[in-house]
Amino acid sequence: MLINMTNVLADEGKFLETECEIEMDLFESSLGDFPILRKEPLIFRASNVSPGKAQYHGTMTLELQLACDRCLREVSKLFELNFSGVISAPEKDDEEHENSEFMEGYSFNIESLVSNEVLMNWPMKVLCSNDCKGICMKCGKDLNSGMCECDTFVPDPRMAMIKDIFNANNKEV
């Protein structure tokens, strides 16, 4: 979705406030594709701060369906986005405003901004619960629903040489 910023960028003291729905139903990124379960309208405000420059603020809430990093169960994650920045008109070549990447001519790309903000607020680890046990490394069973029958004994690698000596002596006898 594009918001026309021509009036705000051209006239000093001009103000824009709008509430809009984002069009995406699936969040696509290099991490994967995640369905959007719930989205509230974006509240977007922009005001002219000097000729050719505007300051913007926005808030939005999204709920995405993610996978637990340990057991791969589906988890819903709420993203409460609050963002702000300064944009400039296309003819202004100002390097101090990093958010000009969301501008397409005199239009502000809301979808691109929301995608960027979701990535910036992405959790380091997604868990279904704090005490998630994960999955068995051998059979893949979800350990939250019960233990599996796999042998979980892991020998101490420092003792491997001694074990080999005993195994070799038993063969000679």
TIPAVEX-762149 format. One record per atom (N, C-alpha, C): atom name; residue in one letter; residue number from 1; x, y, z. Coordinates in steps of 0.2 Angstrom, whole numbers, plus 5000, padded with zeros to 4 digits. Atoms other than C-alpha are relative to their C-alpha. Layout:
<sites>
   atomo   residuo   num      x      y      z
      CA         a   NUM      X      Y      Z
...
</sites>
This chain:
<sites>
   atomo   residuo   num      x      y      z
       N         m     1   5004   4994   5000
      CA         m     1   5000   5000   5000
       C         m     1   5004   5006   5000
       N         l     2   4997   4994   5001
      CA         l     2   5006   5017   4995
       C         l     2   4996   5006   5003
       N         i     3   5003   4994   4998
      CA         i     3   5002   5033   5004
       C         i     3   5003   5006   4997
       N         n     4   4997   4994   5004
      CA         n     4   5004   5049   4994
       C         n     4   5002   5006   5005
       N         m     5   4997   4995   4995
      CA         m     5   5015   5061   5004
       C         m     5   5002   5007   4996
       N         t     6   4998   4994   5003
      CA         t     6   5016   5075   4991
       C         t     6   4998   5007   5004
       N         n     7   5002   4994   4996
      CA         n     7   5006   5088   5001
       C         n     7   5004   5001   5006
       N         v     8   4996   5000   4994
      CA         v     8   5015   5084   5017
       C         v     8   5007   5003   4999
       N         l     9   4993   4998   5002
      CA         l     9   5032   5086   5009
       C         l     9   5001   5007   4997
       N         a    10   4999   4993   5004
      CA         a    10   5028   5102   4999
       C         a    10   4998   5006   5004
       N         d    11   5002   4994   4996
      CA         d    11   5019   5113   5012
       C         d    11   5002   4999   5007
       N         e    12   4997   5000   4993
      CA         e    12   5027   5118   5028
       C         e    12   4994   5000   5005
       N         g    13   5005   5000   4995
      CA         g    13   5016   5114   5043
       C         g    13   4994   4995   4998
       N         k    14   5006   5005   5002
      CA         k    14   5005   5101   5033
       C         k    14   5001   4994   5004
       N         f    15   5001   5006   4996
      CA         f    15   4999   5086   5043
       C         f    15   4996   4995   4997
       N         l    16   5004   5006   5003
      CA         l    16   4993   5069   5038
       C         l    16   4999   4995   5005
       N         e    17   5002   5006   4995
      CA         e    17   4984   5056   5049
       C         e    17   4995   4996   4996
       N         t    18   5004   5004   5003
      CA         t    18   4977   5041   5042
       C         t    18   5000   4993   5003
       N         e    19   5001   5007   4998
      CA         e    19   4971   5023   5047
       C         e    19   4999   4996   4994
       N         c    20   5000   5004   5006
      CA         c    20   4974   5010   5034
       C         c    20   5001   4993   5002
       N         e    21   4999   5007   5000
      CA         e    21   4973   4991   5032
       C         e    21   5006   4998   4996
       N         i    22   4995   5003   5004
      CA         i    22   4989   4982   5026
       C         i    22   4997   4995   4996
       N         e    23   5003   5005   5005
      CA         e    23   4985   4971   5011
       C         e    23   5003   4993   5001
       N         m    24   4997   5007   5000
      CA         m    24   4997   4956   5015
       C         m    24   4997   4996   5005
       N         d    25   5003   5005   4995
      CA         d    25   4990   4940   5023
       C         d    25   5005   4995   5001
       N         l    26   4994   5005   4998
      CA         l    26   5007   4931   5023
       C         l    26   5006   5004   5000
       N         f    27   4994   4996   4999
      CA         f    27   5023   4938   5029
       C         f    27   5005   4996   4997
       N         e    28   4995   5003   5004
      CA         e    28   5037   4933   5017
       C         e    28   5006   5003   5001
       N         s    29   4993   4998   4999
      CA         s    29   5055   4934   5021
       C         s    29   5005   4994   4999
       N         s    30   4995   5006   5001
      CA         s    30   5071   4924   5020
       C         s    30   5000   4995   5005
       N         l    31   5001   5005   4995
      CA         l    31   5066   4916   5036
       C         l    31   4995   4995   4998
       N         g    32   5006   5004   5003
      CA         g    32   5051   4908   5027
       C         g    32   4994   5004   4999
       N         d    33   5006   4997   5001
      CA         d    33   5033   4912   5024
       C         d    33   4996   4998   5006
       N         f    34   5004   5001   4993
      CA         f    34   5022   4915   5040
       C         f    34   4993   5003   4999
       N         p    35   5007   4997   5000
      CA         p    35   5003   4917   5040
       C         p    35   4999   5005   5005
       N         i    36   5002   4994   4996
      CA         i    36   4996   4933   5047
       C         i    36   4993   4998   5003
       N         l    37   5006   5002   4997
      CA         l    37   4983   4927   5060
       C         l    37   4995   5006   5001
       N         r    38   5004   4994   4998
      CA         r    38   4977   4944   5065
       C         r    38   5004   5007   4998
       N         k    39   4996   4994   5001
      CA         k    39   4981   4962   5060
       C         k    39   4995   5006   5001
       N         e    40   5004   4994   4998
      CA         e    40   4974   4978   5067
       C         e    40   5002   5006   4995
       N         p    41   4998   4995   5005
      CA         p    41   4974   4994   5056
       C         p    41   5006   5004   5002
       N         l    42   4994   4996   4999
      CA         l    42   4990   5004   5054
       C         l    42   4997   5007   5001
       N         i    43   5002   4992   4999
      CA         i    43   4988   5022   5062
       C         i    43   5007   5003   4998
       N         f    44   4994   4996   5003
      CA         f    44   5000   5033   5052
       C         f    44   4999   5007   5001
       N         r    45   5000   4993   4999
      CA         r    45   5004   5051   5056
       C         r    45   5007   5003   4997
       N         a    46   4994   4997   5003
      CA         a    46   5016   5062   5046
       C         a    46   4999   5008   5000
       N         s    47   5000   4992   5000
      CA         s    47   5020   5081   5048
       C         s    47   5006   5003   4997
       N         n    48   4994   4996   5003
      CA         n    48   5031   5093   5038
       C         n    48   5004   5003   5006
       N         v    49   4996   4997   4995
      CA         v    49   5046   5098   5048
       C         v    49   5004   5006   4997
       N         s    50   4996   4995   5004
      CA         s    50   5055   5108   5035
       C         s    50   4999   4999   4993
       N         p    51   5001   5001   5007
      CA         p    51   5054   5111   5016
       C         p    51   5003   4993   4997
       N         g    52   4998   5006   5003
      CA         g    52   5055   5094   5008
       C         g    52   5001   4994   5005
       N         k    53   4999   5005   4994
      CA         k    53   5056   5084   5025
       C         k    53   4994   4999   5004
       N         a    54   5005   5001   4996
      CA         a    54   5043   5076   5035
       C         a    54   5002   4994   5005
       N         q    55   4999   5005   4995
      CA         q    55   5043   5066   5051
       C         q    55   4993   4996   5001
       N         y    56   5005   5004   4999
      CA         y    56   5032   5051   5053
       C         y    56   5000   4995   5006
       N         h    57   5001   5004   4994
      CA         h    57   5025   5040   5067
       C         h    57   4995   4995   4998
       N         g    58   5005   5005   5001
      CA         g    58   5015   5024   5066
       C         g    58   5000   4994   5005
       N         t    59   5001   5005   4995
      CA         t    59   5008   5010   5077
       C         t    59   4996   4995   4996
       N         m    60   5004   5005   5003
      CA         m    60   5001   4993   5072
       C         m    60   5001   4994   5004
       N         t    61   5000   5006   4997
      CA         t    61   4998   4976   5079
       C         t    61   4999   4994   4995
       N         l    62   5000   5006   5004
      CA         l    62   5001   4959   5070
       C         l    62   5001   4994   5004
       N         e    63   4999   5007   4997
      CA         e    63   4999   4941   5075
       C         e    63   5002   4995   4995
       N         l    64   4997   5005   5005
      CA         l    64   5010   4929   5065
       C         l    64   5000   4993   5003
       N         q    65   4999   5007   4998
      CA         q    65   5010   4910   5066
       C         q    65   5007   4998   4998
       N         l    66   4993   5002   5000
      CA         l    66   5028   4904   5069
       C         l    66   5000   4993   5002
       N         a    67   4999   5007   4997
      CA         a    67   5035   4887   5073
       C         a    67   5005   5000   5006
       N         c    68   4996   5000   4994
      CA         c    68   5043   4883   5090
       C         c    68   5007   4998   4997
       N         d    69   4994   5002   5002
      CA         d    69   5062   4882   5088
       C         d    69   5003   4993   5002
       N         r    70   4998   5007   4997
      CA         r    70   5063   4866   5099
       C         r    70   4996   4994   4997
       N         c    71   5004   5006   5001
      CA         c    71   5048   4855   5095
       C         c    71   4996   5001   4993
       N         l    72   5003   4999   5006
      CA         l    72   5041   4863   5079
       C         l    72   4993   5001   5000
       N         r    73   5007   4999   4999
      CA         r    73   5024   4866   5086
       C         r    73   4998   5007   4997
       N         e    74   5002   4994   5002
      CA         e    74   5014   4880   5079
       C         e    74   4999   5005   5006
       N         v    75   5000   4995   4994
      CA         v    75   5015   4896   5090
       C         v    75   4997   5007   4997
       N         s    76   5002   4993   5002
      CA         s    76   5006   4913   5088
       C         s    76   5004   5005   5004
       N         k    77   4996   4995   4997
      CA         k    77   5017   4928   5091
       C         k    77   4997   5007   4998
       N         l    78   5002   4994   5000
      CA         l    78   5011   4945   5094
       C         l    78   5005   5005   4999
       N         f    79   4995   4994   5001
      CA         f    79   5021   4960   5086
       C         f    79   4996   5006   5001
       N         e    80   5003   4993   4999
      CA         e    80   5016   4977   5093
       C         e    80   5006   5005   4997
       N         l    81   4995   4996   5003
      CA         l    81   5025   4989   5081
       C         l    81   4999   5007   5001
       N         n    82   5000   4993   4999
      CA         n    82   5029   5007   5085
       C         n    82   5006   5002   4996
       N         f    83   4994   4998   5004
      CA         f    83   5040   5016   5072
       C         f    83   4999   5007   4999
       N         s    84   5000   4993   5002
      CA         s    84   5045   5033   5068
       C         s    84   5007   5002   4996
       N         g    85   4995   4998   5004
      CA         g    85   5057   5042   5056
       C         g    85   4999   5006   4997
       N         v    86   5000   4994   5004
      CA         v    86   5061   5056   5045
       C         v    86   5001   4998   4992
       N         i    87   5000   5002   5007
      CA         i    87   5058   5055   5026
       C         i    87   5001   5007   4996
       N         s    88   4999   4994   5004
      CA         s    88   5063   5068   5012
       C         s    88   4997   4999   4993
       N         a    89   5002   5000   5007
      CA         a    89   5057   5072   4995
       C         a    89   5005   4997   4996
       N         p    90   4996   5003   5004
      CA         p    90   5064   5063   4981
       C         p    90   5006   5004   4997
       N         e    91   4995   4996   5003
      CA         e    91   5074   5078   4974
       C         e    91   5005   5002   5006
       N         k    92   4995   4999   4995
      CA         k    92   5082   5080   4991
       C         k    92   5005   4994   5001
       N         d    93   4995   5005   4999
      CA         d    93   5098   5070   4992
       C         d    93   5003   5000   5007
       N         d    94   4998   5000   4993
      CA         d    94   5100   5068   5011
       C         d    94   5002   4994   5002
       N         e    95   4998   5007   4998
      CA         e    95   5110   5054   5017
       C         e    95   4999   4999   5008
       N         e    96   5001   5001   4992
      CA         e    96   5106   5057   5036
       C         e    96   4993   4996   5001
       N         h    97   5007   5003   5000
      CA         h    97   5088   5050   5032
       C         h    97   5000   4993   4997
       N         e    98   4999   5007   5002
      CA         e    98   5090   5031   5031
       C         e    98   4993   4997   4998
       N         n    99   5006   5002   5002
      CA         n    99   5071   5029   5029
       C         n    99   4997   5002   4993
       N         s   100   5002   4998   5006
      CA         s   100   5070   5036   5012
       C         s   100   4999   4994   4995
       N         e   101   5001   5006   5004
      CA         e   101   5071   5018   5006
       C         e   101   4993   4998   4999
       N         f   102   5007   5001   5000
      CA         f   102   5052   5017   5009
       C         f   102   4997   5004   4995
       N         m   103   5003   4995   5005
      CA         m   103   5049   5031   4997
       C         m   103   5000   4998   4993
       N         e   104   5000   5001   5007
      CA         e   104   5044   5028   4979
       C         e   104   4997   5006   4997
       N         g   105   5002   4993   5002
      CA         g   105   5043   5045   4972
       C         g   105   4998   5004   5006
       N         y   106   5003   4996   4994
      CA         y   106   5032   5055   4983
       C         y   106   4995   4995   5004
       N         s   107   5004   5005   4997
      CA         s   107   5023   5039   4989
       C         s   107   5004   4996   5005
       N         f   108   4997   5004   4994
      CA         f   108   5027   5030   5006
       C         f   108   4998   4993   4999
       N         n   109   5002   5007   5000
      CA         n   109   5027   5011   5005
       C         n   109   4999   4997   5007
       N         i   110   5002   5003   4994
      CA         i   110   5018   5005   5020
       C         i   110   5002   4993   5001
       N         e   111   4999   5008   5000
      CA         e   111   5020   4986   5016
       C         e   111   5007   4999   5002
       N         s   112   4993   5001   4999
      CA         s   112   5039   4988   5015
       C         s   112   5002   5002   5007
       N         l   113   4998   4997   4994
      CA         l   113   5040   4998   5031
       C         l   113   4998   4995   5006
       N         v   114   5003   5005   4995
      CA         v   114   5029   4985   5041
       C         v   114   5004   4994   4999
       N         s   115   4996   5006   5001
      CA         s   115   5039   4970   5034
       C         s   115   5007   5002   5003
       N         n   116   4994   4998   4996
      CA         n   116   5055   4979   5040
       C         n   116   5000   5000   5007
       N         e   117   5001   4999   4993
      CA         e   117   5048   4983   5057
       C         e   117   4999   4993   5003
       N         v   118   5001   5007   4998
      CA         v   118   5043   4964   5059
       C         v   118   5006   4997   5001
       N         l   119   4994   5003   5000
      CA         l   119   5060   4959   5055
       C         l   119   5005   5003   5006
       N         m   120   4996   4997   4995
      CA         m   120   5068   4971   5067
       C         m   120   4997   4998   5007
       N         n   121   5003   5002   4994
      CA         n   121   5056   4965   5081
       C         n   121   5000   4992   5001
       N         w   122   5000   5008   5000
      CA         w   122   5059   4946   5077
       C         w   122   5003   4998   5006
       N         p   123   4997   5003   4994
      CA         p   123   5062   4936   5093
       C         p   123   5006   4996   4998
       N         m   124   4994   5004   5001
      CA         m   124   5079   4928   5095
       C         m   124   4999   4992   5000
       N         k   125   5002   5007   5000
      CA         k   125   5071   4911   5099
       C         k   125   4992   5000   5001
       N         v   126   5007   5001   4999
      CA         v   126   5053   4906   5097
       C         v   126   4998   4994   5003
       N         l   127   5001   5006   4996
      CA         l   127   5047   4894   5110
       C         l   127   4992   4999   5001
       N         c   128   5007   5001   4998
      CA         c   128   5030   4886   5113
       C         c   128   4998   5001   5007
       N         s   129   5000   4999   4993
      CA         s   129   5033   4887   5132
       C         s   129   5008   5000   5002
       N         n   130   4994   4999   4998
      CA         n   130   5048   4891   5142
       C         n   130   5004   4993   5002
       N         d   131   4998   5006   4999
      CA         d   131   5050   4873   5147
       C         d   131   4999   4995   4995
       N         c   132   5000   5005   5006
      CA         c   132   5049   4865   5130
       C         c   132   5006   4996   5000
       N         k   133   4995   5005   5000
      CA         k   133   5058   4849   5129
       C         k   133   5003   4998   4993
       N         g   134   4998   5001   5007
      CA         g   134   5060   4849   5110
       C         g   134   4998   4993   4997
       N         i   135   5001   5006   5003
      CA         i   135   5061   4833   5100
       C         i   135   5006   4995   5001
       N         c   136   4995   5005   4999
      CA         c   136   5071   4817   5101
       C         c   136   5005   5000   4994
       N         m   137   4995   4999   5005
      CA         m   137   5087   4818   5091
       C         m   137   5000   4993   4996
       N         k   138   5000   5006   5004
      CA         k   138   5085   4800   5085
       C         k   138   4994   4998   4997
       N         c   139   5006   5001   5003
      CA         c   139   5067   4797   5082
       C         c   139   4995   5005   4998
       N         g   140   5004   4994   5002
      CA         g   140   5060   4814   5081
       C         g   140   4993   5001   5004
       N         k   141   5006   4999   4996
      CA         k   141   5046   4812   5094
       C         k   141   5000   5006   5004
       N         d   142   5001   4994   4996
      CA         d   142   5039   4827   5102
       C         d   142   5001   4998   5008
       N         l   143   4999   5002   4993
      CA         l   143   5046   4825   5120
       C         l   143   4996   5004   5005
       N         n   144   5005   4997   4996
      CA         n   144   5033   4837   5127
       C         n   144   4994   4996   5001
       N         s   145   5005   5005   5000
      CA         s   145   5020   4823   5124
       C         s   145   5002   4994   5004
       N         g   146   4998   5006   4997
      CA         g   146   5030   4810   5133
       C         g   146   5007   4998   4998
       N         m   147   4993   5003   5001
      CA         m   147   5047   4801   5133
       C         m   147   5000   4995   4994
       N         c   148   5000   5005   5005
      CA         c   148   5052   4790   5118
       C         c   148   5004   4994   5003
       N         e   149   4997   5006   4997
      CA         e   149   5060   4773   5120
       C         e   149   5008   5000   4997
       N         c   150   4993   5000   5002
      CA         c   150   5077   4778   5112
       C         c   150   5005   5000   5005
       N         d   151   4995   5000   4995
      CA         d   151   5093   4775   5121
       C         d   151   5004   5007   5000
       N         t   152   4997   4993   5000
      CA         t   152   5099   4792   5126
       C         t   152   5007   5000   5004
       N         f   153   4993   5000   4997
      CA         f   153   5116   4786   5134
       C         f   153   5005   5003   4995
       N         v   154   4995   4997   5004
      CA         v   154   5130   4797   5127
       C         v   154   5007   4998   5004
       N         p   155   4994   5001   4996
      CA         p   155   5147   4790   5132
       C         p   155   5005   5006   5000
       N         d   156   4995   4994   4999
      CA         d   156   5161   4802   5138
       C         d   156   5005   4999   4994
       N         p   157   4995   5000   5006
      CA         p   157   5172   4805   5122
       C         p   157   5007   4999   5003
       N         r   158   4993   5000   4997
      CA         r   158   5187   4806   5134
       C         r   158   5002   4993   5002
       N         m   159   4999   5007   4998
      CA         m   159   5185   4788   5139
       C         m   159   5000   4995   4994
       N         a   160   5000   5004   5006
      CA         a   160   5184   4781   5121
       C         a   160   5006   4996   4999
       N         m   161   4994   5004   5001
      CA         m   161   5202   4776   5120
       C         m   161   5000   4994   5005
       N         i   162   5000   5005   4995
      CA         i   162   5200   4766   5136
       C         i   162   4995   4994   4998
       N         k   163   5006   5004   5002
      CA         k   163   5184   4758   5130
       C         k   163   5003   4995   4994
       N         d   164   4998   5003   5005
      CA         d   164   5193   4753   5114
       C         d   164   5006   4995   5002
       N         i   165   4995   5004   4997
      CA         i   165   5207   4745   5124
       C         i   165   4997   4994   5003
       N         f   166   5004   5006   4997
      CA         f   166   5195   4734   5134
       C         f   166   4997   4996   4995
       N         n   167   5003   5004   5005
      CA         n   167   5186   4729   5118
       C         n   167   5005   4996   4996
       N         a   168   4995   5003   5003
      CA         a   168   5202   4724   5110
       C         a   168   5003   4994   5004
       N         n   169   4998   5006   4996
      CA         n   169   5207   4713   5125
       C         n   169   4995   4995   5000
       N         n   170   5005   5005   4999
      CA         n   170   5191   4704   5126
       C         n   170   5000   4996   4993
       N         k   171   5000   5004   5006
      CA         k   171   5193   4699   5108
       C         k   171   5006   4995   5000
       N         e   172   4994   5004   5000
      CA         e   172   5210   4691   5111
       C         e   172   4999   4994   5005
       N         v   173   5001   5005   4996
      CA         v   173   5204   4680   5125
       C         v   173   4996   4995   4998
</sites>
